[in-house]
């Protein structure tokens, strides 16, 4: 069966308040086998692009051996905006899809089911529970287009071998973790930056939570101060029945004395406590199995993820690398295959779902630049290990390395294929990288990538984390060795790799370890602040030429500036 999952605005402005859509894209399965997944932003260069995924559809079809007429099902996750339901009710969506895919059946799947499916079908679990938490999902609206309710938390049970997928939305007005964090993060960020930013500003809207999560390490939290109430009607909840006009009231009576840093610390602590309360409640009421799949944008919060894993409320947890809305089209496609009682064939590394590019295609792009008069040089290495030895020397010398290998990552993190790498030891490398390349707020930390066999040696929690979804505590004796990626609270968001899942970056780390005795590198996304991660060799060369990067490693080539 050939199934295409797509997500994005259907010919309306995706940044409008009543039509807000972000992270559009497409996923293609051919004969039940995954071909590729891509976010539209990687192709339009518009961060969090939400418009109809024309480019993503072309990308997927061109990477396959089929044409548009061969698509059997187009799976569409429902949106959390009124515009979608207006278009759906008047048959516009169905007709639009039929124009593009004349032989396809159109299936609309719940936003939260799509989220859950993205986690369930990338897990190794045959059966278990799922939990989806986000800002907002599918809407329930009346004939006057008034919103009656929306998905924001849901639970369910699955059993793959028995073809069971049961979904239960929770009560309206309860457990609104996503909105809680998002709205307070917006308020705190505006206060910290001394800016009056509209919460719907397209440049910022999807970034507040991530920015403030990094800030909380600079604040102090006092357990003795009464927090904002976490319960409502006896069930752990973070929904405001009436949103306070004075937002400081959510912390304590003397909140006006607190800094933005302290407020962010309280926000994060309240958020974590509430999630653990919620999970304990579900466990007590027998809603949780031993295996639990988490999904939704809430689980981009690596600090909360770590607390969940440490709590051992459940035995086994799984979070996909594309847990936010960028993974909806993937989940919708998987769900339709499952519902049709078809198999689902995925690659071993579920984070590398984009295209790969040959050395010949790389050389073609290099020569185009040279023919345009761009002053770059290049060297080809037949032996990849030899290339990595040279790059290790550059890294030891504190050079900034752009790293482009293998298939592109699917999801918001760079996981060893489209990365900027640097020596993690000198503390000043963080500021150097920020000033020269990333231009981010000073309080936001950089992540790391390491050989998985050494994780116990460096981190207290000792979690293997192939998709960089946890924040681990650096052992005291190792802080100096990796000070550029040790955050204010001595934590680090780390990715652990091996040759089976991440061959190229693992070879580089092996060589760097032989040279320096450190099995870790600073790893951040290959992009500038506010820009999407690079996708193609052309993107990589353009970014290298226009950014203050020392070397570009792309395939088996080292590219330098004259």
C-alpha positions in Angstrom: 0.0 0.0 0.0 1.2 3.5 -0.9 0.4 6.0 1.8 1.3 9.7 1.9 0.9 11.7 5.1 0.7 15.5 4.7 0.3 18.3 7.2 0.0 22.0 6.5 -2.5 24.9 5.7 -4.8 24.3 2.8 -4.4 27.5 0.8 -4.8 29.9 3.7 -2.2 32.0 5.6 -0.6 29.6 8.1 0.5 32.5 10.3 -3.0 34.0 10.7 -4.5 33.7 14.3 -7.6 31.7 13.2 -5.5 29.6 10.8 -2.3 29.0 12.7 -0.3 26.0 11.4 3.3 25.3 12.0 5.8 22.5 11.0 4.1 21.3 7.9 5.6 18.5 5.8 5.1 15.1 4.2 5.9 11.4 4.8 5.7 8.7 2.1 5.4 4.9 2.4 5.6 2.8 -0.7 4.5 -0.8 -0.5 4.4 -0.3 3.3 8.1 0.7 3.4 9.1 4.1 4.6 10.7 6.1 1.8 11.3 9.5 3.4 9.9 12.2 5.7 10.7 15.9 5.5 9.6 19.2 7.1 8.6 21.9 4.7 10.9 24.4 6.4 14.0 22.6 5.2 13.0 23.3 1.7 11.4 26.8 1.9 13.9 28.1 4.5 11.1 29.6 6.5 11.5 28.4 10.1 8.4 26.4 11.4 6.8 26.7 7.9 3.1 25.9 8.1 1.8 26.4 4.6 0.7 23.6 2.3 3.7 21.2 1.8 4.1 21.5 -1.9 7.9 21.1 -1.7 7.8 18.2 0.7 5.4 16.3 -1.5 7.7 16.8 -4.5 10.7 15.8 -2.4 9.0 12.5 -1.3 7.6 11.6 -4.7 10.9 12.3 -6.5 12.8 10.1 -4.0 10.5 7.1 -4.8 9.8 5.1 -7.9 6.1 6.0 -8.1 4.0 8.9 -9.4 1.1 10.8 -7.9 -1.4 8.5 -9.5 0.0 5.6 -7.5 -0.9 7.0 -4.1 -3.6 4.9 -2.4 -4.3 7.0 0.7 -3.5 10.6 1.7 -3.5 10.8 5.5 -4.2 14.2 7.0 -3.8 15.0 10.7 -6.6 17.3 11.9 -5.5 20.9 12.7 -6.0 23.0 15.8 -7.5 26.0 13.9 -10.9 26.9 12.7 -9.8 27.4 9.1 -9.2 23.7 8.7 -12.8 22.8 9.7 -14.2 25.4 7.4 -12.3 23.9 4.4 -13.2 20.4 5.5 -16.9 21.0 5.8 -17.2 22.5 2.4 -15.2 19.6 0.8 -12.4 21.9 -0.2 -9.7 19.7 1.3 -11.0 16.5 -0.3 -11.3 18.2 -3.7 -7.9 19.7 -3.4 -6.3 16.3 -2.6 -8.1 14.7 -5.5 -6.7 17.3 -7.9 -3.2 16.3 -6.9 -3.7 12.5 -6.2 -6.6 11.5 -8.4 -6.7 7.8 -7.3 -6.2 8.4 -3.5 -8.7 8.0 -0.7 -8.5 11.0 1.7 -8.4 10.1 5.4 -8.5 12.7 8.2 -7.0 11.5 11.5 -7.2 13.1 14.9 -4.3 15.4 15.8 -3.6 13.4 19.0 -4.0 10.0 17.4 -1.4 11.1 14.8 0.9 12.3 17.6 0.5 9.0 19.5 0.9 6.9 16.3 4.3 8.6 15.6 5.5 7.3 19.0 3.7 3.9 19.1 4.9 2.7 15.7 8.5 3.8 16.2 8.8 2.0 19.5 9.9 -1.6 20.0 6.9 -2.3 22.2 4.2 -4.7 21.0 1.7 -3.3 23.5 1.4 -0.6 26.1 -0.1 2.8 26.9 0.3 6.1 25.2 0.1 9.7 26.5 -0.1 12.8 24.3 0.3 16.3 25.7 0.6 19.5 23.7 -0.8 23.0 23.4 -3.8 22.2 21.3 -5.0 19.5 18.9 -8.2 18.7 17.1 -11.1 21.2 17.8 -14.7 20.5 18.5 -16.7 23.5 17.1 -20.4 24.2 16.7 -22.3 25.5 13.7 -21.3 29.1 14.5 -17.6 28.2 14.4 -17.3 28.6 18.2 -14.7 26.4 19.7 -16.3 24.1 22.3 -13.2 22.1 23.2 -9.8 21.0 22.0 -7.4 18.1 22.4 -4.6 18.9 24.8 -4.1 15.7 26.7 -5.1 12.2 25.8 -4.3 8.6 26.8 -4.7 5.2 25.2 -3.8 1.6 24.9 -2.3 -0.3 21.9 -1.5 -3.8 21.0 0.1 -4.2 17.6 -0.2 -7.9 17.2 -4.0 -7.7 18.0 -4.5 -4.6 15.9 -5.8 -2.6 18.9 -5.4 1.2 19.2 -7.8 2.7 21.8 -7.8 6.5 22.3 -9.3 8.4 25.2 -9.3 12.2 25.3 -9.4 13.6 28.8 -12.0 15.9 30.3 -12.2 19.4 28.8 -10.3 22.0 30.9 -7.9 19.6 32.5 -4.2 18.8 32.2 -3.4 21.6 29.8 0.4 21.3 30.2 1.2 22.7 26.8 -0.7 25.9 27.1 0.5 26.4 30.7 4.1 26.3 29.8 3.8 28.2 26.5 1.9 31.2 27.9 4.1 31.6 31.0 7.2 31.2 28.9 6.0 34.0 26.6 5.4 36.2 29.6 8.8 35.5 31.2 10.7 35.8 27.9 9.1 39.2 27.2 10.0 40.4 30.7 13.6 39.1 30.4 14.2 40.7 27.0 12.3 43.9 28.0 10.3 43.5 24.8 6.5 43.6 24.1 6.2 40.6 21.8 2.8 39.5 20.6 2.2 35.9 21.6 1.2 35.2 18.0 4.3 36.8 16.4 5.4 34.2 13.8 9.0 34.9 14.5 8.7 33.9 18.1 5.6 31.9 18.7 7.1 28.4 18.5 10.3 29.4 20.4 9.2 30.8 23.8 9.2 27.4 25.6 12.6 26.3 24.5 14.2 29.6 25.3 12.8 29.8 28.8 13.7 26.2 29.5 17.3 27.1 29.2 16.9 30.2 31.4 15.5 28.2 34.4 19.0 26.9 35.3 20.0 30.5 36.2 17.1 30.9 38.7 16.4 29.7 42.2 13.4 27.7 43.4 12.2 27.6 47.0 10.2 24.6 48.0 8.8 26.4 51.0 6.9 29.0 48.9 3.4 28.0 47.9 3.2 27.2 44.2 0.4 27.7 41.7 -2.2 25.1 42.4 -1.6 21.9 40.4 -4.9 20.2 40.9 -8.5 20.7 39.9 -11.5 18.5 40.7 -9.1 16.0 42.3 -7.1 15.3 39.0 -3.7 16.8 38.4 -4.2 19.8 36.2 -2.5 22.9 34.8 -5.5 24.5 33.2 -6.4 28.0 34.2 -10.1 28.3 34.8 -9.7 32.0 34.7 -6.3 33.1 33.5 -4.9 35.5 36.1 -4.6 39.1 35.0 -1.5 39.4 37.1 0.6 36.6 35.8 3.0 36.9 38.8 0.3 35.4 41.0 1.0 31.9 39.8 4.2 31.7 41.8 3.7 33.3 45.2 2.4 36.4 46.9 5.8 38.2 46.6 6.3 37.2 42.9 6.9 40.8 41.8 10.2 40.5 43.7 11.4 37.6 41.6 13.6 37.9 38.5 12.7 36.3 35.2 15.3 33.6 36.0 13.6 32.7 39.2 10.2 32.8 37.6 11.4 30.4 34.9 12.8 28.1 37.6 9.3 28.0 39.3 7.6 27.4 36.0 9.9 24.4 35.2 9.6 23.0 38.7 5.7 23.3 38.8 5.6 21.8 35.3 7.7 18.8 36.3 5.8 18.2 39.6 2.5 18.4 37.8 3.5 15.9 35.1 4.7 13.4 37.8 1.5 13.9 39.7 -0.5 13.2 36.5 1.5 10.0 35.8 1.1 8.8 39.3 -2.6 9.4 39.1 -2.8 7.4 35.9 -0.7 4.6 37.4 -2.9 4.5 40.5 -6.0 4.3 38.3 -4.5 1.5 36.2 -4.3 3.5 33.0 -0.6 2.9 32.5 1.0 -0.3 31.2 4.6 -1.2 31.7 5.4 0.3 28.3 4.4 3.9 27.7 4.8 5.9 24.5 4.9 9.7 25.0 4.2 12.3 22.2 3.3 15.9 21.7 5.3 19.1 21.9 5.4 18.9 25.7 8.0 16.2 25.4 10.5 18.5 23.8 11.1 19.5 27.4 14.2 17.5 28.1 14.3 18.4 31.8 10.8 17.0 32.4 11.6 14.0 30.3 14.6 13.3 32.5 12.4 13.6 35.7 9.9 11.1 34.1 12.7 8.6 33.3 14.2 9.0 36.8 10.9 8.6 38.6 10.5 5.0 37.4 6.7 5.5 37.5 6.7 3.3 34.4 9.2 0.6 33.5 9.8 1.5 29.8 9.3 4.8 28.0 9.6 5.8 24.4 9.7 9.3 22.9 10.3 9.8 19.1 12.8 12.4 17.8 9.9 14.1 16.1 7.5 14.4 19.0 6.2 17.8 18.1 3.8 18.8 15.3 6.6 18.1 12.7 5.9 14.4 13.2 2.1 14.5 12.7 2.2 13.5 9.0 4.5 10.6 9.8 2.1 9.4 12.6 -0.9 9.8 10.3 0.6 7.7 7.6 1.6 5.0 10.1 -1.8 4.9 11.6 -3.5 4.4 8.3 -1.2 1.5 7.5 -2.0 0.0 10.9 -5.7 0.6 10.5 -5.6 -1.1 7.1 -3.8 -4.1 8.8 -0.7 -3.5 6.7 2.9 -3.9 7.9 5.0 -0.8 8.7 8.6 -1.0 7.6 10.9 1.6 9.1 14.7 2.1 8.9 16.8 1.2 11.9 17.6 4.8 12.8 14.2 6.6 13.0 15.8 10.0 13.2 17.4 9.9 9.8 14.4 9.9 7.4 15.4 12.4 4.8 17.4 12.1 1.6 21.1 11.2 1.3 23.4 12.8 -1.2 26.2 11.1 -3.2 29.8 12.4 -3.4 29.2 13.0 -7.1 26.3 15.4 -6.3 28.4 17.1 -3.7 31.2 17.7 -6.2 28.7 19.0 -8.7 27.6 21.7 -6.3 31.2 22.5 -5.3 32.1 23.1 -8.9 29.1 25.3 -9.4 30.3 27.6 -6.7 33.9 27.7 -8.0 32.5 28.5 -11.5 30.6 31.4 -10.0 33.8 32.8 -8.7 33.4 31.7 -5.1 36.8 31.3 -3.5 36.7 27.9 -2.0 39.0 24.9 -2.2 38.3 21.2 -1.6 40.0 17.9 -1.0 38.5 14.4 -1.5 39.4 11.6 0.8 38.9 8.1 -0.4 39.4 6.7 3.1 36.8 8.2 5.5 38.8 7.3 8.6 41.7 9.4 7.2 39.3 12.3 6.7 38.1 12.0 10.3 41.7 12.0 11.6 42.3 15.4 9.9 39.0 16.7 11.2 39.9 15.6 14.8 43.0 17.7 14.6 41.0 20.7 13.5 38.6 20.2 16.4 41.4 19.9 18.9 42.6 23.2 17.6 39.2 24.7 18.4 38.1 25.1 14.8 34.4 25.4 14.0 33.4 22.4 11.8 30.2 22.1 9.7 29.4 18.4 9.4 27.1 17.1 6.6 26.7 13.3 6.2 24.2 10.6 5.4 20.4 11.1 5.4 19.0 14.3 6.9 17.5 14.2 10.3 13.7 14.4 10.7 12.8 16.4 13.7 14.0 19.6 15.4 17.4 18.3 16.5 20.7 17.9 14.7 21.7 14.3 15.4 25.0 13.9 13.7 24.1 14.4 10.0 23.6 18.2 9.7 25.6 19.5 12.6 28.1 22.2 13.7 30.8 20.6 15.9 33.4 22.0 18.2 35.8 21.1 21.0 33.7 20.8 24.2 36.5 21.5 26.6 37.4 25.3 26.6 34.5 27.1 28.3 35.0 30.1 26.0 34.1 27.9 23.0 30.4 28.4 23.8 30.7 32.2 23.5 33.0 31.9 20.5 30.4 29.7 18.7 27.6 32.0 19.7 29.3 35.2 18.6 30.6 33.8 15.3 27.7 31.5 14.3 24.6 31.0 16.3 23.7 34.4 17.7 21.5 33.0 20.4 20.6 34.3 23.9 23.6 33.9 26.2 21.7 31.6 28.6 20.9 28.9 26.1 23.3 25.9 26.4 24.8 23.9 23.6 24.3 20.2 23.4 26.8 17.4 23.0 27.3 14.1 21.1 29.3 11.2 22.5 30.2 7.6 22.1 27.6 5.7 24.0 30.0 3.3 25.8 31.4 6.2 27.9 28.1 7.7 29.1 28.4 6.2 32.6 31.9 7.7 32.9 30.6 11.2 32.3 27.0 11.4 33.5 25.2 10.7 36.8 22.0 9.4 35.2 23.8 7.1 32.7 21.0 7.3 30.1 21.7 6.2 26.5 19.9 8.9 24.5 20.1 8.3 20.7 17.7 11.2 20.0 18.9 13.9 22.5 15.7 13.8 24.5 17.2 14.0 28.1 19.3 16.4 30.1 21.9 14.6 32.2 24.1 15.7 35.1 27.8 16.0 34.4 29.9 14.3 37.0 31.9 16.9 39.0 35.3 15.5 37.9 34.3 15.8 34.2 32.8 19.3 34.2 36.1 21.0 33.3 36.7 18.5 30.4 33.4 19.4 28.7 32.8 22.9 30.2 31.6 24.3 26.8 28.5 22.1 27.0 28.0 22.0 30.8 25.0 24.3 31.6 24.7 26.6 34.5 23.3 23.8 36.6 26.0 21.3 35.4 23.6 19.5 33.1 24.0 18.7 29.5 21.6 17.6 26.7 23.6 14.8 25.2 23.2 12.4 22.2 24.8 9.0 22.5 25.9 7.3 19.3 27.2 4.0 17.9 28.3 2.7 14.5 25.1 0.9 14.0 22.9 3.9 14.1 25.2 6.9 13.4 28.2 5.5 11.5 29.9 8.7 10.3 29.8 10.7 13.5 30.9 7.7 15.5 34.0 7.2 13.3 34.8 10.9 13.9 34.3 10.5 17.7 36.5 7.4 17.7 39.3 9.4 16.1 38.8 12.4 18.3 38.9 10.1 21.4 42.2 8.6 20.2 43.7 12.0 19.8 42.4 13.8 22.9 41.0 11.2 25.3 37.6 12.8 25.2 34.7 10.9 23.6 32.5 13.9 23.3 32.0 16.9 21.0 29.9 20.0 21.2 27.0 19.5 18.7 24.6 22.1 17.5 22.4 22.4 14.5 23.9 23.4 11.1 22.0 26.7 10.8 22.0 30.3 12.0 19.6 31.5 14.7 16.1 31.6 13.3 16.9 29.5 10.3 16.0 25.9 9.5 18.6 23.2 9.5 20.3 22.8 6.1 19.0 20.0 3.9 21.0 19.8 0.6 24.6 20.1 -0.4 23.8 23.5 -1.9 22.3 24.6 1.4 25.5 23.5 3.2 27.8 25.3 0.8 25.7 28.5 0.9 25.7 28.4 4.7 29.4 27.7 4.9 30.2 30.6 2.6 28.0 33.0 4.4 28.8 32.0 8.0 32.0 32.3 10.0 32.7 28.5 9.8 36.3 27.2 9.5 35.8 24.0 7.6 32.9 22.2 5.9 33.0 18.4 5.9 30.5 17.1 3.4 30.5 13.5 2.4 34.2 12.6 1.7 35.2 16.2 1.0 36.8 18.8 3.2 35.9 22.3 1.9 37.9 25.4 2.9 37.8 29.1 2.1 40.7 30.6 0.3 
